[in-house]
Amino acid sequence: MLLLLACVRTSSIGEEPAETGLQRDSTPDSGSTDSGDTADSADPELCPLPVPGDVVVPGPVSGETNVPFSPPTPGWALATLHASRQIEAAGTRALPPSWFFAIGMQWRFMDCGDYGDPWDSGQHRRGCMNIYEFQQWVELTRLHPDWFVQSEYADKISPSADEDRAAAGVWTTGWYLVSALPEIGYERAGAPEWVEGLDDADWWLVSALIHRHTAWTEHVGEAYACDGEIVDCVNEESGAQVAAATAALHDAVAGGSCYDEPLTEADVEAYIGDLEDTWPELDWDAARAAQPALTGSFQADAGAVLDAIDDSTSLRMHCSGSGLQRYYSLDCW
């Protein structure tokens, strides 16, 4: 139920995956991202992999201030890093792992693994990242029917409270963004250039709006038409809170507060198992066989773990070319 990443793209932007079966890379080892390429603005000697560690987020986050944050499980750390790398490899403007955590914190959907305050609102059962039936999931099943199956919605994206389904929520969030960005261009000339020209905080805000309301929302239109500060033009406060929380987590990473809990073989197997649940057609035995020896450090091991998954399975985020044309008369960027 997760959809995560790949350092090498199988298809170029605008290309459609094969009509039958899942997309696979015919040229292995054609440019994997090594573990140091995702450090973004962080000091690579402090945090080669920019996953935030323990930090207090000033807030507000879901209306709360001074929120204690810590990645709840190694699965969350792997999923957010994986999705971040795959988004960038798909040719879409990058998002740091911190953004995915900020999304989960803001809308209280990280509670699906019973992680405690402030993510303990037990009434939510639709997935960790606010992915639900009549929004992102339906559009993904329409654009990528070979990858996402509508009938499997309940099992893939809507876990019970005691399940750690980080991969499902994080991957779906990332994949939807890759698929939805071209929709911003609908009747908006220069939209790709506009996205690339946003500063980080504005990009994190706009991405949060897309995630929360889809790319068709009036809030994206407000941001696009804004002549001043986007945060002042958009009448949607939670997106700004996501951007602020992302900035706080991202700054902590840049200062050396990075996630580096021990990564074990059991952690890696659990993560691969979550991906296998989502896409059983891929060669997960090959992914297991390709796994490197672990040193026990997330920062030292996670990059090679994800490279092995991507290279052996050819799991790739990509934009749906013909799907966008068929349903929306749009092209991939």
C-alpha positions as CSV (number, residue, x, y, z in Angstrom):
1,M,0.0,0.0,0.0
2,L,2.8,2.3,-0.3
3,L,4.1,3.7,-3.2
4,L,7.6,4.7,-3.0
5,L,10.5,5.5,-5.0
6,A,13.2,4.9,-7.3
7,C,16.4,6.5,-8.1
8,V,16.1,5.7,-11.8
9,R,13.1,6.4,-13.9
10,T,11.8,3.7,-16.2
11,S,10.0,6.1,-18.4
12,S,10.6,9.7,-19.3
13,I,8.0,12.3,-18.3
14,G,5.2,12.1,-20.8
15,E,5.7,8.4,-21.6
16,E,3.0,5.9,-20.7
17,P,3.9,2.7,-18.9
18,A,3.3,-0.5,-20.7
19,E,-0.3,-1.4,-21.3
20,T,0.0,-4.8,-19.7
21,G,1.6,-5.5,-16.4
22,L,3.7,-3.1,-14.3
23,Q,6.5,-1.0,-15.7
24,R,10.0,-2.4,-15.7
25,D,13.4,-1.0,-16.4
26,S,15.1,-2.7,-19.3
27,T,18.4,-1.1,-18.6
28,P,19.5,-1.9,-15.0
29,D,21.8,0.3,-13.1
30,S,21.2,3.3,-15.4
31,G,21.7,6.0,-12.8
32,S,20.7,5.0,-9.3
33,T,20.8,7.8,-6.7
34,D,23.3,7.0,-4.1
35,S,22.6,7.8,-0.5
36,G,24.3,11.1,-0.5
37,D,22.3,12.7,-3.3
38,T,19.2,13.5,-1.2
39,A,20.9,15.7,1.4
40,D,19.4,18.8,0.0
41,S,20.4,21.8,2.2
42,A,21.6,19.6,5.1
43,D,25.3,19.2,5.9
44,P,26.0,15.8,4.2
45,E,28.6,15.0,6.9
46,L,25.9,15.5,9.6
47,C,22.9,14.0,7.8
48,P,23.7,12.3,4.5
49,L,20.0,11.3,4.4
50,P,17.7,14.2,5.3
51,V,15.2,12.4,7.5
52,P,14.6,14.5,10.6
53,G,15.3,13.2,14.1
54,D,13.9,14.3,17.5
55,V,12.8,17.9,17.4
56,V,10.2,20.2,19.0
57,V,8.1,21.9,16.3
58,P,7.1,25.4,17.3
59,G,3.8,25.1,15.5
60,P,1.0,25.6,15.3
61,V,0.5,22.0,14.2
62,S,-3.2,21.1,14.1
63,G,-3.6,24.1,16.4
64,E,-1.0,22.9,18.9
65,T,2.3,24.6,19.7
66,N,5.7,23.2,20.7
67,V,4.9,19.7,19.3
68,P,7.4,17.0,20.1
69,F,8.3,15.1,17.0
70,S,10.1,11.9,16.4
71,P,9.8,9.5,13.4
72,P,7.5,6.8,14.9
73,T,9.1,3.8,13.2
74,P,11.9,2.9,10.8
75,G,9.1,2.2,8.3
76,W,8.2,5.9,8.4
77,A,11.8,7.0,7.9
78,L,12.3,4.6,5.0
79,A,9.0,5.6,3.3
80,T,9.5,9.4,3.5
81,L,13.1,9.1,2.2
82,H,12.0,6.7,-0.5
83,A,9.1,8.9,-1.7
84,S,11.3,12.0,-1.6
85,R,13.9,10.4,-3.8
86,Q,11.3,9.0,-6.2
87,I,9.6,12.3,-6.7
88,E,12.9,14.0,-7.7
89,A,13.7,11.1,-10.0
90,A,10.3,11.5,-11.7
91,G,11.3,14.9,-12.8
92,T,9.0,16.7,-10.4
93,R,10.2,19.4,-8.1
94,A,11.7,17.8,-5.0
95,L,10.0,17.5,-1.6
96,P,12.1,16.7,1.5
97,P,11.1,13.8,3.8
98,S,10.1,16.5,6.4
99,W,7.2,17.5,4.2
100,F,5.6,14.1,4.4
101,F,5.9,14.2,8.2
102,A,4.4,17.7,8.3
103,I,1.4,16.5,6.3
104,G,0.9,13.6,8.7
105,M,1.2,15.8,11.7
106,Q,-1.0,18.6,10.5
107,W,-4.0,16.4,9.7
108,R,-3.5,14.0,12.5
109,F,-3.4,10.9,10.3
110,M,-0.2,9.6,11.6
111,D,-2.3,8.0,14.3
112,C,-3.0,4.9,12.3
113,G,-0.1,3.2,14.1
114,D,-1.1,4.5,17.5
115,Y,1.8,6.9,17.8
116,G,0.4,9.0,20.6
117,D,0.1,12.8,21.0
118,P,-0.6,14.7,18.9
119,W,-1.5,11.9,16.5
120,D,-3.9,9.9,18.7
121,S,-7.3,11.0,17.3
122,G,-8.7,7.4,17.1
123,Q,-11.8,8.3,15.0
124,H,-9.7,8.5,11.8
125,R,-9.4,5.3,9.9
126,R,-8.9,6.5,6.3
127,G,-5.1,6.3,6.2
128,C,-2.1,8.1,7.7
129,M,-1.9,10.9,5.1
130,N,-5.5,11.9,4.5
131,I,-5.7,9.9,1.3
132,Y,-9.4,9.0,1.0
133,E,-11.8,7.5,-1.5
134,F,-13.2,10.5,-3.3
135,Q,-10.0,12.4,-3.7
136,Q,-6.5,11.3,-4.5
137,W,-7.2,7.5,-4.5
138,V,-10.0,7.7,-7.1
139,E,-7.9,9.9,-9.4
140,L,-4.9,7.6,-9.1
141,T,-6.9,4.5,-9.9
142,R,-8.2,6.3,-13.0
143,L,-4.8,7.5,-14.2
144,H,-2.7,4.5,-13.2
145,P,-5.1,1.5,-13.4
146,D,-2.2,-1.0,-13.7
147,W,-0.7,0.2,-10.4
148,F,-3.7,1.2,-8.3
149,V,-6.9,-0.9,-8.0
150,Q,-10.1,0.8,-6.7
151,S,-11.5,-2.3,-5.2
152,E,-8.5,-2.7,-3.0
153,Y,-8.9,0.8,-1.5
154,A,-10.0,-0.4,2.0
155,D,-7.1,-2.7,2.4
156,K,-4.4,-0.6,0.8
157,I,-5.1,2.9,2.1
158,S,-7.5,2.6,5.0
159,P,-5.7,0.6,7.7
160,S,-7.0,-0.3,11.1
161,A,-5.6,1.6,14.1
162,D,-3.0,-0.9,15.0
163,E,-1.4,-1.2,11.6
164,D,1.7,0.7,10.6
165,R,0.8,1.7,7.0
166,A,3.3,4.4,6.5
167,A,4.3,3.2,3.1
168,A,0.7,3.2,1.8
169,G,0.0,6.8,2.8
170,V,3.4,8.3,2.0
171,W,3.7,6.6,-1.4
172,T,0.2,7.4,-2.4
173,T,0.8,11.0,-1.4
174,G,4.0,11.3,-3.5
175,W,2.6,9.5,-6.5
176,Y,-0.5,11.6,-6.5
177,L,1.6,14.8,-6.5
178,V,3.6,13.6,-9.5
179,S,0.4,12.8,-11.3
180,A,-1.5,15.9,-10.3
181,L,1.0,18.6,-11.0
182,P,0.1,18.9,-14.7
183,E,-3.4,19.7,-13.7
184,I,-2.2,23.1,-12.3
185,G,-1.5,24.0,-15.9
186,Y,-5.2,23.8,-16.8
187,E,-5.9,27.3,-18.2
188,R,-2.8,28.7,-16.5
189,A,0.0,29.6,-18.9
190,G,3.5,29.1,-17.5
191,A,2.4,26.9,-14.7
192,P,5.6,24.7,-14.7
193,E,7.8,27.7,-14.6
194,W,5.7,29.1,-11.8
195,V,6.2,26.0,-9.7
196,E,9.9,26.0,-10.3
197,G,10.1,29.7,-9.4
198,L,8.4,29.3,-6.0
199,D,10.7,29.5,-2.9
200,D,10.8,26.4,-0.8
201,A,8.2,27.5,1.8
202,D,5.7,28.5,-1.0
203,W,6.3,25.1,-2.8
204,W,5.7,23.2,0.4
205,L,2.5,25.2,0.9
206,V,1.2,24.7,-2.6
207,S,2.1,21.0,-2.4
208,A,0.1,20.7,0.8
209,L,-2.9,22.4,-0.9
210,I,-2.7,19.9,-3.8
211,H,-2.5,17.0,-1.3
212,R,-5.4,18.3,0.8
213,H,-7.7,19.5,-1.9
214,T,-6.4,18.2,-5.3
215,A,-4.8,20.3,-8.0
216,W,-8.2,21.6,-9.1
217,T,-8.8,23.5,-5.9
218,E,-9.6,27.2,-5.9
219,H,-6.8,27.5,-3.3
220,V,-4.1,26.7,-6.0
221,G,-5.7,29.3,-8.2
222,E,-5.4,31.8,-5.4
223,A,-1.8,31.0,-5.0
224,Y,-1.1,31.2,-8.8
225,A,-2.8,34.6,-9.1
226,C,-1.1,36.0,-6.1
227,D,1.0,39.2,-6.6
228,G,2.2,39.3,-3.0
229,E,3.0,36.7,-0.4
230,I,1.2,33.5,-1.2
231,V,0.5,32.8,2.4
232,D,-1.5,36.0,2.5
233,C,-3.4,35.3,-0.6
234,V,-4.6,31.7,0.2
235,N,-7.6,31.3,2.4
236,E,-6.5,28.0,3.8
237,E,-4.5,28.0,7.0
238,S,-3.6,24.4,7.3
239,G,-1.4,24.5,4.2
240,A,0.7,27.3,5.7
241,Q,1.0,25.3,8.9
242,V,2.4,22.3,6.9
243,A,4.9,24.7,5.3
244,A,6.0,26.0,8.6
245,A,6.3,22.5,10.2
246,T,8.3,21.4,7.1
247,A,10.6,24.3,7.6
248,A,11.1,23.6,11.3
249,L,11.9,19.9,10.6
250,H,14.1,20.7,7.6
251,D,16.1,23.3,9.6
252,A,16.6,20.7,12.3
253,V,18.1,18.3,9.7
254,A,20.3,21.1,8.3
255,G,21.6,21.5,11.9
256,G,22.4,17.9,12.3
257,S,19.3,16.6,14.0
258,C,18.8,13.6,11.7
259,Y,17.2,10.2,12.2
260,D,19.8,7.5,12.8
261,E,18.1,4.8,14.8
262,P,19.4,1.3,14.2
263,L,18.1,-0.2,10.9
264,T,17.6,-4.0,11.2
265,E,16.9,-6.8,8.8
266,A,13.5,-7.1,10.3
267,D,12.8,-3.4,9.6
268,V,13.8,-3.8,6.0
269,E,11.8,-7.0,5.6
270,A,8.7,-5.3,7.1
271,Y,9.1,-2.4,4.6
272,I,9.5,-4.6,1.6
273,G,6.5,-6.6,2.8
274,D,4.4,-3.4,2.8
275,L,5.5,-2.6,-0.7
276,E,4.8,-6.2,-1.8
277,D,1.2,-6.0,-0.5
278,T,0.7,-3.0,-2.8
279,W,2.3,-4.3,-5.9
280,P,2.6,-8.1,-5.7
281,E,3.5,-8.4,-9.4
282,L,7.0,-7.0,-8.9
283,D,10.0,-9.2,-8.1
284,W,10.2,-8.8,-4.3
285,D,12.3,-11.9,-3.9
286,A,14.9,-10.2,-6.0
287,A,14.6,-7.1,-3.8
288,R,15.3,-9.2,-0.8
289,A,18.2,-11.0,-2.4
290,A,19.8,-7.7,-3.4
291,Q,19.8,-6.2,0.1
292,P,23.2,-5.1,1.4
293,A,24.7,-6.1,4.7
294,L,23.6,-3.7,7.4
295,T,25.8,-1.8,9.8
296,G,22.9,-0.9,12.1
297,S,22.8,2.8,11.2
298,F,19.9,4.3,9.3
299,Q,22.1,7.0,7.9
300,A,24.7,4.5,6.7
301,D,22.4,1.8,5.4
302,A,19.1,3.3,4.2
303,G,20.3,4.6,0.8
304,A,21.7,1.3,-0.3
305,V,18.6,-0.5,1.0
306,L,16.4,1.7,-1.2
307,D,18.7,1.5,-4.2
308,A,18.5,-2.3,-4.0
309,I,14.7,-2.2,-4.0
310,D,14.5,0.2,-6.9
311,D,17.1,-1.5,-9.1
312,S,15.7,-5.0,-8.6
313,T,12.0,-4.2,-8.9
314,S,12.0,-1.1,-11.2
315,L,9.4,0.5,-9.0
316,R,9.0,4.0,-10.4
317,M,6.8,7.0,-9.8
318,H,5.8,8.5,-13.2
319,C,3.3,10.8,-14.7
320,S,0.4,9.2,-16.6
321,G,0.7,10.6,-20.2
322,S,-2.2,9.0,-22.0
323,G,-4.3,9.0,-18.9
324,L,-4.0,12.7,-18.5
325,Q,-4.8,13.2,-22.2
326,R,-7.8,10.8,-22.0
327,Y,-9.4,12.3,-19.0
328,Y,-8.2,15.9,-18.8
329,S,-6.7,16.8,-22.2
330,L,-3.4,17.6,-20.4
331,D,0.2,16.6,-21.0
332,C,2.9,15.7,-18.5
333,W,5.3,18.4,-17.7
